[in-house]
Amino acid sequence: MNIHIDEITFIIVTHQSEKIINNCLSSLPKNSKKIIVENSQNLKLKKMLESNYDNIEIVMSENLGMGGSNNIGIKKSNTKYAYILNPDVRFKKDTLEILLNYLKKIEDFAIVTPLNINKDYPNFKTRQKKQDFKNNDIISVDTIDGFSMLINKSKYQDNNFFDENFFLYLENDDLCIRTKKKGEKIFVITKSLIEHSGGIGENEPIQQLRNWHWMWSKFYFNKKHYGYLIAVKNISLNFISALIKYLIY
């Protein structure tokens, strides 16, 4: 598929992201289309971004979580493709060029991403037999992490992108599973690299918030795809562990 940068809108959800968003935006092509969905009502950040970056739209939103906020950005974009990025992701100088060049070799896709530069934390999962990443520049996978997803909007005619019942965590896995069930393709381009810093520097309240949403998302995800009993079984150990830590500490 021959895709031009003008056909892509970058969607970035921010929430108290002042310290990291500039590194992300500075790594993107200057003239690329960008939509920022700002969830912490930070008017100072909005003014700063509008002053420093071209082709950028800031959407002030109540905090709907990652899934709901991504949906806002996708539906506001008027390009064929929406590129979901976390604000703590950085492109290398040749990331996008390599990605678009390799997409010329792909006839069709629903979701695609570069490879996370940190080999200890691959940004995908696959149930297929182990693939030789050194020799395979394009690999077909089952799911990819939500911090980097180039989405072909034409594959979702019903605008059914992210399930907004997920607030934080597993909304990307849910989207990928639904995508694969429709017979659509998800790829990782291994020669195109990105850098994801993750939750470095998070304080204790943020970690506690994330732990809560992880448990809820895990329960809802399993209930949605495998049934209530499986959900209870898969979440029980996490719940017991959390309860013991609460009672002790």
Contacts in CASP RR format, 6 or more apart in sequence:
PFRMAT RR
TARGET T0000
AUTHOR 0000-0000-0000
METHOD contacts of the structure
MODEL  1
MNIHIDEITFIIVTHQSEKIINNCLSSLPKNSKKIIVENSQNLKLKKMLE
SNYDNIEIVMSENLGMGGSNNIGIKKSNTKYAYILNPDVRFKKDTLEILL
NYLKKIEDFAIVTPLNINKDYPNFKTRQKKQDFKNNDIISVDTIDGFSML
INKSKYQDNNFFDENFFLYLENDDLCIRTKKKGEKIFVITKSLIEHSGGI
GENEPIQQLRNWHWMWSKFYFNKKHYGYLIAVKNISLNFISALIKYLIY
1 103 0 8 1.000
1 104 0 8 1.000
1 106 0 8 1.000
1 107 0 8 1.000
1 108 0 8 1.000
1 109 0 8 1.000
2 103 0 8 1.000
2 104 0 8 1.000
3 80 0 8 1.000
3 81 0 8 1.000
3 100 0 8 1.000
3 103 0 8 1.000
4 100 0 8 1.000
5 29 0 8 1.000
5 31 0 8 1.000
5 32 0 8 1.000
5 96 0 8 1.000
5 100 0 8 1.000
6 33 0 8 1.000
6 79 0 8 1.000
7 79 0 8 1.000
7 80 0 8 1.000
7 81 0 8 1.000
8 32 0 8 1.000
8 33 0 8 1.000
8 79 0 8 1.000
8 80 0 8 1.000
8 81 0 8 1.000
8 82 0 8 1.000
8 83 0 8 1.000
8 150 0 8 1.000
9 33 0 8 1.000
9 34 0 8 1.000
9 35 0 8 1.000
9 73 0 8 1.000
9 77 0 8 1.000
9 78 0 8 1.000
9 79 0 8 1.000
9 81 0 8 1.000
9 82 0 8 1.000
9 83 0 8 1.000
10 28 0 8 1.000
10 32 0 8 1.000
10 33 0 8 1.000
10 34 0 8 1.000
10 35 0 8 1.000
10 83 0 8 1.000
10 85 0 8 1.000
11 35 0 8 1.000
11 37 0 8 1.000
11 70 0 8 1.000
11 73 0 8 1.000
11 74 0 8 1.000
11 77 0 8 1.000
11 82 0 8 1.000
11 83 0 8 1.000
11 84 0 8 1.000
11 85 0 8 1.000
12 21 0 8 1.000
12 24 0 8 1.000
12 25 0 8 1.000
12 34 0 8 1.000
12 35 0 8 1.000
12 36 0 8 1.000
12 37 0 8 1.000
12 85 0 8 1.000
12 86 0 8 1.000
12 87 0 8 1.000
13 36 0 8 1.000
13 37 0 8 1.000
13 39 0 8 1.000
13 65 0 8 1.000
13 66 0 8 1.000
13 69 0 8 1.000
13 70 0 8 1.000
13 86 0 8 1.000
13 87 0 8 1.000
14 21 0 8 1.000
14 36 0 8 1.000
14 37 0 8 1.000
14 38 0 8 1.000
14 39 0 8 1.000
14 40 0 8 1.000
14 42 0 8 1.000
14 45 0 8 1.000
14 87 0 8 1.000
15 38 0 8 1.000
15 39 0 8 1.000
15 40 0 8 1.000
15 63 0 8 1.000
16 40 0 8 1.000
16 42 0 8 1.000
17 45 0 8 1.000
17 87 0 8 1.000
17 88 0 8 1.000
18 42 0 8 1.000
18 45 0 8 1.000
20 87 0 8 1.000
20 88 0 8 1.000
20 197 0 8 1.000
21 36 0 8 1.000
21 45 0 8 1.000
21 49 0 8 1.000
21 87 0 8 1.000
22 52 0 8 1.000
23 90 0 8 1.000
24 85 0 8 1.000
24 86 0 8 1.000
24 87 0 8 1.000
24 88 0 8 1.000
24 89 0 8 1.000
24 90 0 8 1.000
25 34 0 8 1.000
25 49 0 8 1.000
25 53 0 8 1.000
25 56 0 8 1.000
27 90 0 8 1.000
27 91 0 8 1.000
27 92 0 8 1.000
27 95 0 8 1.000
28 34 0 8 1.000
28 91 0 8 1.000
28 96 0 8 1.000
29 96 0 8 1.000
30 54 0 8 1.000
31 54 0 8 1.000
31 55 0 8 1.000
32 55 0 8 1.000
33 55 0 8 1.000
33 77 0 8 1.000
33 79 0 8 1.000
34 53 0 8 1.000
34 55 0 8 1.000
34 56 0 8 1.000
34 57 0 8 1.000
35 56 0 8 1.000
35 57 0 8 1.000
35 59 0 8 1.000
35 73 0 8 1.000
35 76 0 8 1.000
35 77 0 8 1.000
36 46 0 8 1.000
36 49 0 8 1.000
36 56 0 8 1.000
36 57 0 8 1.000
36 58 0 8 1.000
36 59 0 8 1.000
37 59 0 8 1.000
37 61 0 8 1.000
37 69 0 8 1.000
37 70 0 8 1.000
37 72 0 8 1.000
37 73 0 8 1.000
38 45 0 8 1.000
38 46 0 8 1.000
38 58 0 8 1.000
38 59 0 8 1.000
38 60 0 8 1.000
38 61 0 8 1.000
39 61 0 8 1.000
39 62 0 8 1.000
39 63 0 8 1.000
39 64 0 8 1.000
39 65 0 8 1.000
39 69 0 8 1.000
40 63 0 8 1.000
41 60 0 8 1.000
43 60 0 8 1.000
46 58 0 8 1.000
46 60 0 8 1.000
49 56 0 8 1.000
49 58 0 8 1.000
50 56 0 8 1.000
50 58 0 8 1.000
57 76 0 8 1.000
59 72 0 8 1.000
59 73 0 8 1.000
59 76 0 8 1.000
61 69 0 8 1.000
61 72 0 8 1.000
63 69 0 8 1.000
64 72 0 8 1.000
64 164 0 8 1.000
64 167 0 8 1.000
65 164 0 8 1.000
65 166 0 8 1.000
65 167 0 8 1.000
65 168 0 8 1.000
66 146 0 8 1.000
66 162 0 8 1.000
66 166 0 8 1.000
66 167 0 8 1.000
66 168 0 8 1.000
66 171 0 8 1.000
67 161 0 8 1.000
67 162 0 8 1.000
67 163 0 8 1.000
67 164 0 8 1.000
67 166 0 8 1.000
67 167 0 8 1.000
67 171 0 8 1.000
68 162 0 8 1.000
68 164 0 8 1.000
70 84 0 8 1.000
70 161 0 8 1.000
70 162 0 8 1.000
70 171 0 8 1.000
71 161 0 8 1.000
71 162 0 8 1.000
71 164 0 8 1.000
73 82 0 8 1.000
74 82 0 8 1.000
74 84 0 8 1.000
74 151 0 8 1.000
74 153 0 8 1.000
74 161 0 8 1.000
75 159 0 8 1.000
77 153 0 8 1.000
79 153 0 8 1.000
80 152 0 8 1.000
80 153 0 8 1.000
80 154 0 8 1.000
81 150 0 8 1.000
81 151 0 8 1.000
81 152 0 8 1.000
81 153 0 8 1.000
82 150 0 8 1.000
82 151 0 8 1.000
82 153 0 8 1.000
83 148 0 8 1.000
83 149 0 8 1.000
83 150 0 8 1.000
83 151 0 8 1.000
84 146 0 8 1.000
84 147 0 8 1.000
84 148 0 8 1.000
84 149 0 8 1.000
84 150 0 8 1.000
84 151 0 8 1.000
85 147 0 8 1.000
85 148 0 8 1.000
86 146 0 8 1.000
86 147 0 8 1.000
86 148 0 8 1.000
86 196 0 8 1.000
86 198 0 8 1.000
88 147 0 8 1.000
88 196 0 8 1.000
88 197 0 8 1.000
88 198 0 8 1.000
88 199 0 8 1.000
88 200 0 8 1.000
89 147 0 8 1.000
89 148 0 8 1.000
89 194 0 8 1.000
89 195 0 8 1.000
89 196 0 8 1.000
89 197 0 8 1.000
90 194 0 8 1.000
90 195 0 8 1.000
90 197 0 8 1.000
91 114 0 8 1.000
91 194 0 8 1.000
91 195 0 8 1.000
92 117 0 8 1.000
92 193 0 8 1.000
92 194 0 8 1.000
92 195 0 8 1.000
94 192 0 8 1.000
95 114 0 8 1.000
95 192 0 8 1.000
95 193 0 8 1.000
95 194 0 8 1.000
96 192 0 8 1.000
98 114 0 8 1.000
98 189 0 8 1.000
98 191 0 8 1.000
98 192 0 8 1.000
99 112 0 8 1.000
99 114 0 8 1.000
99 150 0 8 1.000
99 189 0 8 1.000
99 192 0 8 1.000
102 137 0 8 1.000
102 138 0 8 1.000
102 189 0 8 1.000
102 191 0 8 1.000
102 192 0 8 1.000
103 109 0 8 1.000
103 112 0 8 1.000
103 189 0 8 1.000
105 138 0 8 1.000
106 112 0 8 1.000
106 138 0 8 1.000
106 185 0 8 1.000
106 187 0 8 1.000
108 185 0 8 1.000
109 152 0 8 1.000
109 184 0 8 1.000
109 185 0 8 1.000
109 186 0 8 1.000
109 187 0 8 1.000
110 151 0 8 1.000
110 152 0 8 1.000
110 155 0 8 1.000
110 156 0 8 1.000
110 179 0 8 1.000
110 182 0 8 1.000
110 184 0 8 1.000
110 185 0 8 1.000
110 186 0 8 1.000
111 144 0 8 1.000
111 149 0 8 1.000
111 150 0 8 1.000
111 151 0 8 1.000
111 152 0 8 1.000
111 175 0 8 1.000
111 176 0 8 1.000
111 179 0 8 1.000
111 184 0 8 1.000
111 186 0 8 1.000
111 187 0 8 1.000
112 150 0 8 1.000
112 186 0 8 1.000
112 187 0 8 1.000
112 188 0 8 1.000
112 189 0 8 1.000
113 123 0 8 1.000
113 124 0 8 1.000
113 144 0 8 1.000
113 145 0 8 1.000
113 148 0 8 1.000
113 149 0 8 1.000
113 150 0 8 1.000
113 187 0 8 1.000
113 188 0 8 1.000
113 189 0 8 1.000
113 194 0 8 1.000
114 148 0 8 1.000
114 188 0 8 1.000
114 189 0 8 1.000
114 192 0 8 1.000
114 193 0 8 1.000
114 194 0 8 1.000
115 122 0 8 1.000
115 123 0 8 1.000
115 133 0 8 1.000
115 188 0 8 1.000
115 189 0 8 1.000
115 190 0 8 1.000
115 191 0 8 1.000
115 192 0 8 1.000
115 193 0 8 1.000
115 194 0 8 1.000
116 122 0 8 1.000
116 123 0 8 1.000
116 145 0 8 1.000
116 148 0 8 1.000
116 193 0 8 1.000
116 194 0 8 1.000
116 195 0 8 1.000
116 196 0 8 1.000
117 193 0 8 1.000
117 194 0 8 1.000
117 195 0 8 1.000
117 196 0 8 1.000
118 195 0 8 1.000
118 196 0 8 1.000
121 196 0 8 1.000
123 144 0 8 1.000
123 145 0 8 1.000
123 146 0 8 1.000
123 147 0 8 1.000
123 148 0 8 1.000
123 188 0 8 1.000
123 194 0 8 1.000
123 196 0 8 1.000
124 139 0 8 1.000
124 141 0 8 1.000
124 142 0 8 1.000
124 143 0 8 1.000
124 144 0 8 1.000
124 145 0 8 1.000
124 188 0 8 1.000
125 141 0 8 1.000
125 142 0 8 1.000
125 143 0 8 1.000
125 144 0 8 1.000
126 139 0 8 1.000
126 140 0 8 1.000
126 141 0 8 1.000
126 142 0 8 1.000
127 142 0 8 1.000
128 140 0 8 1.000
128 141 0 8 1.000
128 142 0 8 1.000
131 139 0 8 1.000
133 139 0 8 1.000
133 190 0 8 1.000
136 190 0 8 1.000
137 189 0 8 1.000
137 190 0 8 1.000
137 191 0 8 1.000
138 187 0 8 1.000
138 188 0 8 1.000
138 189 0 8 1.000
138 190 0 8 1.000
139 187 0 8 1.000
139 188 0 8 1.000
139 190 0 8 1.000
140 185 0 8 1.000
140 186 0 8 1.000
140 187 0 8 1.000
141 186 0 8 1.000
141 187 0 8 1.000
141 188 0 8 1.000
142 176 0 8 1.000
142 177 0 8 1.000
142 180 0 8 1.000
142 186 0 8 1.000
143 172 0 8 1.000
143 173 0 8 1.000
143 176 0 8 1.000
143 177 0 8 1.000
143 186 0 8 1.000
144 172 0 8 1.000
144 176 0 8 1.000
144 186 0 8 1.000
144 188 0 8 1.000
145 172 0 8 1.000
145 196 0 8 1.000
146 171 0 8 1.000
146 172 0 8 1.000
147 196 0 8 1.000
147 198 0 8 1.000
148 194 0 8 1.000
148 196 0 8 1.000
149 172 0 8 1.000
149 175 0 8 1.000
151 161 0 8 1.000
155 179 0 8 1.000
155 182 0 8 1.000
155 184 0 8 1.000
160 178 0 8 1.000
161 175 0 8 1.000
162 171 0 8 1.000
162 172 0 8 1.000
162 174 0 8 1.000
162 175 0 8 1.000
163 171 0 8 1.000
163 174 0 8 1.000
163 175 0 8 1.000
163 224 0 8 1.000
165 220 0 8 1.000
166 174 0 8 1.000
166 217 0 8 1.000
166 220 0 8 1.000
166 221 0 8 1.000
167 213 0 8 1.000
167 216 0 8 1.000
167 217 0 8 1.000
168 210 0 8 1.000
168 213 0 8 1.000
168 214 0 8 1.000
168 217 0 8 1.000
169 210 0 8 1.000
169 213 0 8 1.000
169 214 0 8 1.000
169 217 0 8 1.000
169 218 0 8 1.000
170 217 0 8 1.000
170 218 0 8 1.000
170 220 0 8 1.000
170 221 0 8 1.000
171 217 0 8 1.000
173 221 0 8 1.000
174 221 0 8 1.000
174 224 0 8 1.000
174 225 0 8 1.000
176 186 0 8 1.000
177 225 0 8 1.000
179 186 0 8 1.000
180 186 0 8 1.000
202 210 0 8 1.000
211 242 0 8 1.000
215 235 0 8 1.000
215 238 0 8 1.000
215 239 0 8 1.000
215 242 0 8 1.000
218 234 0 8 1.000
218 235 0 8 1.000
218 238 0 8 1.000
219 231 0 8 1.000
219 232 0 8 1.000
219 234 0 8 1.000
219 235 0 8 1.000
220 231 0 8 1.000
221 231 0 8 1.000
222 230 0 8 1.000
222 231 0 8 1.000
222 234 0 8 1.000
222 235 0 8 1.000
223 230 0 8 1.000
223 231 0 8 1.000
END
